[in-house]
């Protein structure tokens, strides 16, 4: 009997140790590279500048969930063909592909002797991937990318991915909002743009959004949002709801402004309850 009790204690301690070592939130490793590739031996002809700094998910309690999340993130960072590659090789392989594309697109033009040639051979690709909210239920990942292919201007974009840690699937707007939310949420987003302009030091206060250069008919839920402890933030990239010169538009929607739109008992309910009491 005493021996059985000893075994039971040892088993309990081993179980507790195992549980304490299990990764209950997403663990990531950072991969980065900073490199410049010259088009020719003549460095004055131009170069491709690459700056990549990304977090790659590497551990989680449920390996199937981790695999699903990693696939989505790698596909959006580098492309679907990279999912099968080892984490340690991803950034280097992507960098080599960028270099090859840069040479293929620009090498035929570099020897053009037309004095009116206005091509720029200085290209840039900057990529950042990072964790945002990360707890036992939700994992949020953001990707920022700036690409300049030598045209009139480069393009900077931000895109976000919210994961359900039970399944590894993306959390969609339909998982969070009540049916037929689109019109009412679009109106709230417009209202928040106006409100934010009045608190901002970077833009003129907006009295009526219809009198601005925003393309108001395009302002609607776009599935590009990230969940926070305080609310849901929507991001609209250049050319999405306004001309390029207006840049990105981020709209912060606190939970207390969203309470009438939210489904009860959704995956974000625990966050909402902390803010709305």
C-alpha positions in Angstrom: 0.0 0.0 0.0 2.8 2.3 0.9 4.6 1.5 -2.4 1.4 2.3 -4.4 1.1 5.6 -2.6 4.7 6.4 -3.6 4.0 5.5 -7.2 0.9 7.7 -7.2 2.9 10.7 -5.8 5.7 10.2 -8.4 3.1 9.9 -11.2 1.3 13.1 -10.0 4.6 15.0 -9.8 5.6 13.7 -13.3 2.3 14.8 -14.7 2.5 18.2 -13.2 6.0 18.6 -14.5 4.9 17.6 -18.0 2.0 20.0 -18.0 4.2 22.9 -16.7 6.6 22.2 -19.6 3.8 22.1 -22.3 3.7 25.2 -24.5 0.3 26.6 -23.7 0.7 29.7 -26.0 2.4 30.0 -29.3 6.2 30.1 -29.1 8.1 31.8 -31.9 11.7 32.0 -33.2 13.0 35.1 -34.9 14.6 34.9 -38.3 16.1 37.9 -40.0 18.4 39.0 -42.9 19.7 42.3 -44.1 21.4 42.2 -47.5 22.1 44.2 -50.6 22.4 42.7 -54.1 24.0 44.8 -56.8 22.6 44.4 -60.3 26.1 44.4 -61.9 29.7 44.8 -60.8 29.2 48.5 -61.3 27.5 49.4 -58.0 26.2 52.7 -59.5 23.8 50.7 -61.7 21.6 50.0 -58.7 20.9 47.4 -56.1 18.1 45.4 -54.4 18.0 46.0 -50.6 16.4 43.3 -48.6 15.4 43.6 -44.9 13.5 40.8 -43.4 12.7 40.2 -39.7 10.0 37.7 -38.9 8.8 35.5 -36.1 8.1 31.9 -37.0 5.8 29.8 -34.8 7.8 26.8 -33.6 6.0 25.3 -30.6 2.5 24.8 -29.2 0.7 22.2 -27.0 -1.3 20.9 -30.0 1.0 20.1 -32.9 -1.9 20.0 -35.4 -2.9 23.5 -34.5 0.7 24.7 -34.7 1.0 23.1 -38.2 -2.2 24.9 -39.4 -1.1 28.3 -38.0 2.4 27.9 -39.4 1.0 27.1 -42.9 -1.1 30.2 -43.0 1.6 32.5 -41.7 4.4 31.1 -44.0 2.0 31.2 -47.0 1.3 34.9 -46.4 4.9 35.8 -45.6 6.7 34.0 -48.4 4.2 32.0 -50.5 2.7 28.5 -50.4 5.8 26.8 -51.9 7.7 27.7 -48.7 5.5 25.8 -46.3 7.4 22.5 -46.8 10.8 24.1 -46.1 12.6 24.1 -42.7 12.3 27.2 -40.6 16.0 27.9 -40.7 16.1 28.0 -44.5 13.0 30.1 -45.2 14.4 33.6 -45.1 17.5 32.7 -47.0 15.5 30.9 -49.8 13.1 33.8 -50.1 15.9 36.3 -50.3 17.5 34.3 -53.1 14.2 34.2 -55.0 13.9 38.0 -54.6 17.5 38.4 -56.0 16.8 36.1 -58.9 13.6 38.0 -59.8 15.4 41.4 -59.5 18.1 40.3 -61.9 15.6 38.8 -64.4 13.4 41.9 -64.4 16.2 44.5 -64.6 19.3 43.0 -66.3 17.8 43.3 -69.8 17.3 47.0 -69.3 20.6 47.9 -67.7 22.5 48.2 -71.0 19.9 50.2 -72.8 21.8 53.2 -74.2 18.7 55.4 -74.7 19.7 58.7 -73.0 16.0 59.2 -72.1 15.9 56.0 -70.2 14.3 56.7 -66.8 14.3 53.3 -65.3 15.4 53.0 -61.7 17.3 49.9 -60.7 17.2 50.5 -57.0 14.6 48.2 -55.6 13.6 47.4 -52.0 11.8 44.7 -50.2 11.2 45.1 -46.4 9.2 42.4 -44.6 8.2 42.2 -40.9 6.2 39.4 -39.3 5.3 39.7 -35.6 3.1 38.4 -32.8 0.4 40.6 -31.3 -2.2 39.2 -28.9 -1.0 35.7 -27.7 -2.8 33.9 -24.9 -4.4 30.5 -24.4 -7.4 31.1 -26.7 -6.3 33.5 -29.4 -3.1 34.2 -31.4 -2.8 37.3 -33.6 -0.1 37.8 -36.2 0.7 40.8 -38.2 2.7 41.2 -41.5 4.1 44.5 -42.7 5.6 44.7 -46.2 7.2 47.5 -48.2 8.0 46.9 -51.8 9.6 49.4 -54.2 10.2 48.0 -57.7 11.6 51.2 -59.0 8.3 52.8 -60.1 6.8 56.1 -59.1 6.6 55.0 -55.5 6.8 51.9 -53.3 3.8 50.3 -51.6 3.5 49.6 -47.9 0.8 47.2 -46.6 -0.2 45.7 -43.3 -2.3 42.5 -43.0 -3.4 40.6 -39.9 -4.4 37.1 -39.0 -6.4 36.1 -35.9 -6.2 32.4 -35.0 -8.5 30.2 -32.8 -6.1 28.2 -30.7 -8.6 25.3 -30.4 -8.6 24.6 -34.1 -5.8 26.7 -35.7 -8.3 28.2 -38.1 -8.7 31.9 -38.8 -11.2 33.8 -36.8 -13.6 35.5 -39.3 -15.9 38.5 -39.0 -18.9 36.0 -39.1 -17.4 34.3 -36.0 -17.5 37.5 -34.1 -20.4 39.6 -35.3 -24.1 39.1 -35.5 -25.8 38.3 -38.9 -26.2 41.3 -41.3 -23.5 43.3 -39.5 -21.9 44.8 -42.6 -23.9 48.0 -43.1 -24.0 49.0 -39.5 -20.4 48.3 -38.9 -19.5 50.2 -42.0 -21.3 53.2 -40.6 -19.5 52.9 -37.3 -16.1 52.7 -39.1 -16.9 56.0 -40.9 -18.0 57.6 -37.7 -14.7 56.5 -36.0 -12.6 57.9 -38.8 -14.3 61.3 -38.2 -13.9 61.1 -34.5 -10.2 60.1 -34.7 -9.5 63.0 -37.1 -10.6 65.4 -34.4 -8.1 63.9 -31.9 -5.2 63.6 -34.3 -2.4 66.0 -34.7 -1.5 64.5 -38.1 -4.6 65.3 -40.1 -7.2 68.0 -40.4 -10.4 67.5 -38.4 -13.2 66.0 -40.6 -16.6 67.5 -40.3 -18.3 65.3 -42.9 -16.6 62.3 -44.4 -18.4 62.8 -47.7 -16.5 66.1 -48.1 -13.1 64.3 -48.0 -11.1 62.3 -50.5 -12.1 59.1 -48.9 -14.0 56.7 -51.3 -16.9 56.4 -48.9 -18.6 53.6 -50.7 -15.5 51.5 -50.3 -15.4 52.0 -46.5 -16.8 48.7 -45.2 -15.5 45.7 -43.1 -12.6 44.2 -45.2 -11.6 41.2 -43.0 -8.2 42.9 -42.3 -8.5 43.4 -38.6 -6.7 42.4 -35.4 -8.1 41.6 -32.1 -6.7 43.3 -29.0 -7.5 43.3 -25.3 -9.5 46.6 -25.7 -11.2 46.1 -29.1 -11.0 45.3 -32.8 -8.8 47.4 -35.1 -9.4 47.6 -38.8 -6.6 48.4 -41.2 -7.2 49.7 -44.8 -4.1 49.7 -47.0 -3.3 52.4 -49.7 -5.8 52.6 -52.6 -8.3 50.6 -50.6 -10.6 53.4 -49.4 -8.6 56.5 -50.4 -5.9 57.7 -52.9 -2.3 56.7 -52.3 -1.3 60.0 -50.8 -3.6 59.4 -47.8 -1.7 56.3 -46.9 -3.0 53.6 -44.6 -6.1 54.1 -42.4 -6.4 52.3 -39.1 -9.7 52.4 -37.3 -9.9 51.5 -33.6 -13.2 50.0 -32.5 -13.4 49.7 -28.7 -15.6 46.8 -27.4 -18.0 49.3 -25.8 -18.7 50.7 -29.2 -19.2 47.2 -30.7 -21.3 45.6 -28.0 -24.5 45.7 -30.1 -22.8 44.0 -33.0 -21.1 41.1 -31.2 -22.4 37.6 -31.0 -22.9 36.3 -27.4 -20.5 33.6 -26.3 -18.1 34.0 -29.2 -14.4 33.3 -29.0 -13.7 36.9 -28.0 -16.4 37.1 -25.3 -13.8 36.8 -22.5 -12.0 39.8 -23.8 -15.2 41.8 -24.2 -16.4 41.0 -20.6 -13.1 42.4 -19.2 -13.8 45.7 -20.8 -17.6 45.9 -20.5 -18.8 45.3 -16.9 
